Amino acid sequence: MHIENKLKRNRMKKLIKIFLSALIFVTVAACDDTNKVDYVPPVKIMLEGVDESNIVEVAKGVTSYKANITIESSTKIRSLALYEADVKTGAKGNMIGNDTLFNPSLDTYSFEYEFTGLTTNKAILIEVEDDNLMSFSKKLLVKITRDVIESGIVIIESSEAFYGPYYGSWLGGRSYISKEAPKYVSEIDFSFGNIAITGTDTVAALVSPDKREELGLPFIPNLKGCKFELTTLTKANFDAIPAVDGAVIRALAAPTQSVLKAEAGKIYAYENEVEKGLIYVGVVQNKKATLQQQDGTWITNQSYHQLRIITKHVVKE
């Protein structure tokens, strides 16, 4: 009987603790809601015609943008400075011009800043200091509408080792092996392969995707055709093509070859039913690996080529 009473008392103590804990939680939560205060910064930096994303996108071909900026402060505006900003990270860069010190300090101030030479995205950081020596800032990103789409550095192969022979220019450039490629049939623009163009020696070659089967290369059905041509452009010419103007690419003669040897340091034109562009081949490396064949078998110590490329293209209208 004594033991049973003791157990009952212990259970009661536990229930009381649980009740008190819940009561404290509810009380604190209620206090938080009651005492909640929305912070209103004393300094406001406003960008006319720009939404809360602080991003403006200009139309294709537009190379300048004028920002109208207004600053209001309940603690006065002591100084103002503009900085370049990284378009990806927003990190503060070099100061633009000189900072401005207001004497006497102001309640409000408006000014314009013009972005010029917009061939790439640009960003600025607006930094304001009040009379309490507190700093406040806002970033503004101006995005161009690209006419020329440039890839990153893409590794692509003449066989099925690691990266695969199929190339798509979308999403910054992608290479695919045969197992992945059927998912992206409409996105594959051209391919690579080891081809005996003259004689018996095989070379790394640009290959129209729809010609792979007749050339004896691993293939997947329903890929679009593509033509190639070696250009006289240099790497400097390639790099100089701005993102906002694809006139150089559009002016190229229509490529005519379905298979073309790929050499390091050369610039090749390509064209399919969707886009027209340029391929810069940075390096061509000879490698060996165990490679899977079209029939599913594997052969050891097979030679293949690995290439690093960058493409620039325009969408055909």
C-alpha positions as CSV (number, residue, x, y, z in Angstrom):
1,M,0.0,0.0,0.0
2,H,2.8,2.3,0.9
3,I,4.6,1.6,-2.4
4,E,1.4,2.2,-4.4
5,N,0.9,5.6,-2.7
6,K,4.5,6.5,-3.5
7,L,4.0,5.6,-7.2
8,K,0.8,7.8,-7.3
9,R,2.7,10.8,-5.8
10,N,5.5,10.4,-8.4
11,R,3.0,10.3,-11.2
12,M,1.3,13.4,-9.9
13,K,4.6,15.3,-9.6
14,K,5.4,14.4,-13.3
15,L,2.0,15.7,-14.4
16,I,2.5,18.9,-12.5
17,K,5.9,19.4,-14.1
18,I,4.5,18.8,-17.6
19,F,1.6,21.3,-16.9
20,L,3.9,24.0,-15.6
21,S,6.3,23.6,-18.6
22,A,3.3,23.9,-21.0
23,L,2.0,27.0,-19.1
24,I,5.4,28.7,-19.3
25,F,5.7,28.0,-23.0
26,V,2.3,29.4,-23.8
27,T,3.0,32.5,-21.6
28,V,6.3,33.2,-23.3
29,A,4.8,32.7,-26.7
30,A,1.9,35.1,-25.8
31,C,4.4,37.6,-24.5
32,D,6.4,37.3,-27.8
33,D,3.4,38.0,-29.9
34,T,2.3,40.9,-27.6
35,N,5.7,42.6,-27.6
36,K,6.6,41.9,-31.2
37,V,8.0,45.0,-32.8
38,D,8.6,45.4,-36.6
39,Y,12.0,47.1,-37.0
40,V,11.8,50.2,-39.2
41,P,15.3,51.3,-40.3
42,P,16.0,55.0,-39.9
43,V,17.4,55.2,-43.4
44,K,15.5,54.1,-46.5
45,I,17.2,53.7,-49.9
46,M,14.6,53.6,-52.6
47,L,15.1,52.7,-56.3
48,E,12.4,54.2,-58.6
49,G,10.7,51.5,-60.7
50,V,12.5,48.6,-59.1
51,D,10.8,45.9,-57.1
52,E,12.0,44.3,-53.9
53,S,14.4,42.0,-55.7
54,N,16.6,45.1,-56.6
55,I,17.1,43.6,-60.1
56,V,16.4,45.4,-63.4
57,E,16.5,43.6,-66.7
58,V,17.1,45.7,-69.8
59,A,15.8,44.8,-73.3
60,K,18.0,43.1,-75.9
61,G,20.3,45.6,-77.5
62,V,20.0,48.2,-74.7
63,T,23.5,49.1,-73.4
64,S,22.6,51.7,-70.7
65,Y,20.3,52.2,-67.8
66,K,19.7,55.2,-65.6
67,A,18.8,54.5,-62.0
68,N,16.8,57.1,-60.0
69,I,17.7,56.8,-56.3
70,T,16.1,58.5,-53.3
71,I,17.4,58.4,-49.7
72,E,15.3,59.3,-46.7
73,S,16.5,59.3,-43.1
74,S,15.0,60.1,-39.7
75,T,18.6,60.3,-38.3
76,K,20.0,62.5,-41.1
77,I,22.2,61.6,-44.1
78,R,25.8,62.3,-43.2
79,S,27.6,60.7,-46.2
80,L,27.0,58.7,-49.4
81,A,29.3,56.4,-51.4
82,L,28.8,54.1,-54.4
83,Y,30.8,50.9,-55.0
84,E,31.0,48.3,-57.7
85,A,29.5,45.0,-56.6
86,D,30.0,41.5,-57.7
87,V,27.1,40.4,-59.9
88,K,27.0,36.9,-58.4
89,T,27.9,37.4,-54.7
90,G,27.1,41.0,-54.2
91,A,30.5,41.6,-52.5
92,K,31.6,45.2,-52.4
93,G,34.2,46.2,-54.9
94,N,36.0,49.4,-55.8
95,M,34.5,52.8,-55.0
96,I,32.9,54.6,-57.9
97,G,34.2,58.2,-57.9
98,N,34.5,59.9,-54.5
99,D,32.2,59.6,-51.5
100,T,30.0,62.6,-50.7
101,L,29.9,64.2,-47.2
102,F,26.9,66.4,-46.5
103,N,27.4,69.4,-44.3
104,P,24.9,70.1,-42.9
105,S,23.5,66.6,-43.0
106,L,20.2,66.0,-44.9
107,D,16.8,64.5,-44.3
108,T,16.4,63.4,-47.9
109,Y,18.6,63.2,-51.0
110,S,17.9,62.1,-54.6
111,F,20.3,61.5,-57.4
112,E,20.8,59.6,-60.7
113,Y,23.4,56.9,-61.6
114,E,23.8,55.7,-65.2
115,F,25.1,52.3,-66.1
116,T,26.8,52.5,-69.5
117,G,28.5,50.0,-71.7
118,L,26.1,47.2,-70.6
119,T,27.7,44.2,-72.5
120,T,27.5,42.1,-69.3
121,N,25.5,42.2,-66.1
122,K,26.6,45.0,-63.7
123,A,25.8,45.8,-60.1
124,I,26.4,48.7,-57.6
125,L,26.3,49.0,-53.8
126,I,24.8,52.2,-52.4
127,E,26.1,52.9,-48.9
128,V,24.7,55.6,-46.6
129,E,26.0,56.7,-43.2
130,D,23.7,58.6,-40.8
131,D,24.5,61.1,-38.0
132,N,24.8,58.2,-35.5
133,L,27.6,56.9,-37.7
134,M,25.5,53.8,-38.6
135,S,25.8,52.4,-42.1
136,F,23.0,51.3,-44.4
137,S,23.3,49.9,-47.9
138,K,21.3,48.5,-50.8
139,K,22.5,46.7,-54.0
140,L,21.2,47.2,-57.5
141,L,21.8,44.6,-60.2
142,V,21.2,45.4,-63.9
143,K,20.9,42.3,-66.1
144,I,21.3,42.4,-69.8
145,T,19.2,40.4,-72.2
146,R,21.7,38.2,-73.9
147,D,21.8,37.8,-77.6
148,V,24.8,35.5,-77.5
149,I,24.7,32.5,-75.1
150,E,28.1,31.4,-73.8
151,S,28.9,28.1,-72.2
152,G,31.3,27.4,-69.4
153,I,34.3,25.1,-70.0
154,V,32.8,21.7,-70.9
155,I,34.7,18.4,-71.0
156,I,33.4,16.1,-73.7
157,E,34.8,12.9,-75.1
158,S,35.0,11.0,-78.4
159,S,33.8,7.9,-76.6
160,E,31.8,6.7,-73.6
161,A,34.4,6.9,-70.8
162,F,33.4,9.5,-68.2
163,Y,31.7,12.5,-69.8
164,G,30.3,11.2,-73.0
165,P,30.2,12.4,-76.7
166,Y,26.9,14.3,-76.8
167,Y,26.9,18.0,-76.3
168,G,24.0,20.4,-75.5
169,S,24.6,24.2,-75.2
170,W,21.7,24.7,-72.7
171,L,22.3,25.3,-68.9
172,G,25.8,26.6,-69.5
173,G,26.8,23.6,-71.6
174,R,26.4,19.9,-70.9
175,S,28.0,16.7,-72.1
176,Y,26.1,13.4,-72.0
177,I,26.8,9.7,-72.2
178,S,24.4,7.4,-74.1
179,K,22.4,6.4,-71.0
180,E,21.6,10.0,-70.2
181,A,21.3,11.4,-73.8
182,P,17.8,9.9,-74.6
183,K,16.3,12.1,-71.9
184,Y,17.7,15.2,-73.7
185,V,17.2,14.4,-77.4
186,S,15.9,17.9,-78.2
187,E,18.7,19.6,-76.3
188,I,21.7,17.8,-78.0
189,D,23.3,20.1,-80.6
190,F,26.3,18.1,-81.8
191,S,28.7,15.3,-80.9
192,F,32.3,14.1,-81.0
193,G,33.7,10.8,-82.2
194,N,36.9,9.0,-83.2
195,I,36.7,8.8,-86.9
196,A,39.0,7.7,-89.7
197,I,38.5,10.6,-92.0
198,T,41.4,9.9,-94.3
199,G,43.4,6.6,-94.3
200,T,43.1,4.3,-91.3
201,D,44.2,6.7,-88.5
202,T,41.4,7.8,-86.3
203,V,41.1,11.4,-85.2
204,A,38.9,13.4,-82.8
205,A,36.1,14.8,-84.9
206,L,33.0,16.9,-84.6
207,V,30.2,14.6,-85.7
208,S,26.6,15.4,-86.7
209,P,24.5,13.5,-84.1
210,D,22.2,12.0,-86.9
211,K,25.3,10.6,-88.7
212,R,26.7,8.5,-85.8
213,E,25.0,5.2,-86.8
214,E,26.3,5.2,-90.4
215,L,29.8,6.1,-89.2
216,G,29.8,3.1,-86.9
217,L,29.7,5.1,-83.7
218,P,27.5,4.4,-80.6
219,F,24.3,6.3,-81.3
220,I,20.8,7.0,-80.1
221,P,17.9,7.6,-82.5
222,N,16.0,10.8,-83.4
223,L,18.9,13.2,-82.9
224,K,19.0,16.3,-85.1
225,G,21.6,17.0,-87.7
226,C,24.4,19.5,-87.5
227,K,26.9,21.0,-89.9
228,F,30.4,22.3,-89.1
229,E,33.1,24.5,-90.7
230,L,36.6,25.6,-89.6
231,T,36.8,29.4,-89.3
232,T,39.7,31.8,-89.5
233,L,38.7,33.4,-86.2
234,T,41.2,33.6,-83.4
235,K,40.7,33.0,-79.7
236,A,40.8,36.8,-79.3
237,N,38.1,37.2,-81.9
238,F,36.0,34.6,-80.1
239,D,36.4,36.3,-76.7
240,A,35.6,39.7,-78.2
241,I,32.1,38.7,-79.3
242,P,29.8,40.5,-76.8
243,A,26.9,38.9,-75.0
244,V,24.5,41.6,-76.4
245,D,25.4,41.4,-80.1
246,G,25.6,38.1,-82.1
247,A,26.1,39.8,-85.5
248,V,29.5,38.1,-86.0
249,I,28.0,34.7,-85.5
250,R,24.9,35.4,-87.7
251,A,27.2,36.7,-90.5
252,L,29.2,33.4,-90.8
253,A,28.7,31.4,-93.9
254,A,26.5,28.4,-93.5
255,P,28.6,25.3,-92.5
256,T,28.5,22.4,-94.9
257,Q,30.3,19.4,-93.3
258,S,28.8,16.7,-91.2
259,V,32.2,15.4,-89.9
260,L,35.2,17.6,-89.2
261,K,38.5,17.0,-87.5
262,A,38.7,18.9,-84.2
263,E,42.1,20.5,-83.3
264,A,43.2,22.4,-80.2
265,G,43.2,26.1,-80.5
266,K,40.8,26.2,-83.5
267,I,37.4,27.9,-83.7
268,Y,34.7,26.0,-85.5
269,A,31.3,27.2,-86.7
270,Y,28.3,24.9,-86.2
271,E,24.6,25.1,-87.2
272,N,21.6,23.0,-86.6
273,E,17.8,23.6,-86.9
274,V,17.7,25.6,-83.6
275,E,20.9,27.5,-83.3
276,K,24.1,28.8,-84.9
277,G,27.3,29.1,-83.0
278,L,31.0,28.8,-82.5
279,I,33.1,26.1,-80.8
280,Y,36.5,26.9,-79.3
281,V,38.5,23.7,-78.7
282,G,40.9,24.5,-75.9
283,V,42.7,21.2,-75.6
284,V,42.6,17.7,-77.1
285,Q,44.0,14.9,-75.0
286,N,44.7,11.3,-76.0
287,K,43.5,8.8,-73.3
288,K,42.9,5.1,-72.8
289,A,40.2,3.3,-70.9
290,T,37.9,0.3,-70.9
291,L,35.1,1.4,-73.1
292,Q,31.6,0.0,-73.7
293,Q,30.6,-0.8,-77.3
294,Q,27.2,-0.3,-79.0
295,D,26.4,-4.0,-78.5
296,G,27.0,-3.7,-74.7
297,T,30.4,-5.4,-74.6
298,W,33.5,-3.9,-73.0
299,I,36.9,-3.6,-74.6
300,T,40.0,-2.8,-72.5
301,N,42.9,-0.4,-73.3
302,Q,40.9,1.5,-75.9
303,S,42.1,4.9,-77.2
304,Y,39.8,7.9,-77.1
305,H,40.1,11.7,-77.0
306,Q,39.0,14.1,-74.4
307,L,38.4,17.8,-75.2
308,R,37.7,21.0,-73.3
309,I,35.5,23.4,-75.2
310,I,33.6,26.6,-74.9
311,T,30.6,27.5,-77.2
312,K,28.9,30.8,-78.1
313,H,25.6,30.7,-80.0
314,V,22.6,32.6,-81.1
315,V,19.1,31.3,-81.4
316,K,17.9,31.1,-85.0
317,E,14.9,33.3,-85.7
